[in-house]
């Protein structure tokens, strides 16, 4: 994983911080939430995480990440999903995954004002390939961009991020 160039915060810590805040907001709205981890001392690979999600009976899976690139001016958020040509489980859920990716991307970027890099097909992500439900991976922004790194790790900005994610989830399920 990446490390914030301005904050020094590693991606794995950022990811869990956002996941916990998202869980809290979703629980308040009445959603049931299953997390693949709730602490940093969990040793689960991507396949094991997907299988845990599959056993949970969840309706969707959202994988939270932050991006990094060698050019520090790279910016924005993107949401990745598997296409119907994916040869694993994920291909069966491509249409719903694309809908979730679109709703999440649009709502997240609207709430945060962060540049929308759009939705991206990725058929090479183990955690997505093994999921037996609509699954997306959100790259919340670039930790390699000093300005975005500071935003992504700012508590009030994180509230906007979570609001955008919740709005996207609501829109996917037809609640907005």
C-alpha positions, -999 to 999 in steps of 0.1 A, spaced: 0 0 0 8 36 -4 18 62 23 7 98 23 34 120 11 23 149 33 8 132 63 30 100 64 -2 80 71 -1 46 55 -29 34 33 -39 5 55 -46 30 84 -65 54 61 -86 25 47 -97 13 81 -104 48 94 -128 54 65 -143 19 67 -151 24 104 -167 58 97 -187 44 68 -199 15 90 -210 39 117 -230 60 92 -246 30 75 -256 14 108 -273 47 118 -293 45 86 -304 9 94 -280 -10 71 -264 -42 83 -226 -40 78 -200 -67 78 -163 -57 79 -134 -78 67 -114 -63 95 -119 -39 124 -83 -37 135 -48 -36 120 -37 -70 133 -58 -90 109 -39 -113 85 -65 -120 58 -56 -122 21 -80 -109 -6 -95 -143 -14 -102 -150 23 -118 -115 26 -140 -122 -4 -150 -156 10 -159 -140 44 -181 -115 26 -197 -143 6 -206 -162 38 -221 -131 53 -250 -129 29 -242 -93 21 -259 -76 -9 -229 -56 -20 -192 -53 -12 -173 -20 -12 -135 -22 -10 -120 11 3 -85 22 -9 -64 52 -17 -44 56 -49 -7 65 -55 13 74 -86 48 85 -94 36 119 -106 25 138 -76 0 159 -96 -22 128 -102 -55 135 -85 -91 123 -82 -112 93 -73 -121 63 -93 -143 32 -87 -132 -1 -101 -155 -30 -110 -153 -63 -130 -168 -67 -164 -191 -94 -177 -160 -110 -195 -145 -116 -160 -140 -154 -160 -145 -157 -122 -175 -151 -100 -174 -114 -105 -185 -116 -142 -219 -128 -131 -224 -95 -111 -209 -71 -137 -241 -52 -145 -250 -46 -108 -213 -38 -100 -212 -13 -128 -244 4 -115 -229 4 -79 -196 19 -93 -215 46 -111 -237 56 -82 -208 55 -58 -184 75 -80 -209 102 -88 -222 106 -52 -187 105 -37 -173 131 -61 -203 154 -57 -201 153 -19 -163 159 -18 -157 180 -48 -128 157 -57 -120 152 -94 -140 123 -108 -117 99 -127 -148 78 -134 -154 41 -133 -128 16 -145 -131 -21 -155 -106 -43 -137 -107 -80 -142 -75 -87 -123 -84 -79 -87 -85 -111 -66 -107 -97 -39 -133 -87 -66 -129 -119 -87 -139 -141 -58 -169 -121 -46 -203 -136 -52 -221 -102 -51 -218 -68 -67 -184 -56 -57 -165 -23 -63 -132 -9 -52 -131 28 -45 -98 47 -48 -107 77 -27 -80 99 -40 -42 100 -43 -19 98 -12 9 106 -36 -6 141 -42 2 163 -11 -30 183 -14 -52 153 -17 -33 134 10 -40 162 35 -77 163 25 -81 125 27 -67 125 62 -87 155 74 -115 146 98 -141 171 83 -132 160 48 -136 124 58 -172 132 68 -179 145 33 -163 113 19 -185 91 40 -216 112 32 -209 107 -5 -204 70 -1 -236 66 19 -255 87 -8 -241 64 -35 -252 33 -16 -286 47 -10 -289 56 -47 -278 21 -57 -306 6 -36 -331 32 -49 -334 51 -16 -326 85 -33 
